[in-house]
Amino acid sequence: QTDLSARAARLNRPLLLVHGTADDNVLFENTLRLTEALQKEGRHFELMIYPGKAHGIAGKEAQRHVYQTITTFFDEKLRPRN
């Protein structure tokens, strides 16, 4: 098990967290711990939660939403500007 909250102060790039609340690979508690650590360090990040979804965010509607979320995040935060 990896606890990333100790590394929160080192975040220096845009971060998008995506979590399904029924994920049994990564416990929701871990995401909450990381978000708390990021907030304490004053780091900005985005968080998208999928209630009742497991690790793979299954389902046509949810998958469409998660991919749109990732694409928008990439376009707005990560795509190089000319």
Helices and strands as residue ranges (DSSP letters): G 4-10, E 16-20, H 28-40, E 46-50, H 60-73, I 74-78
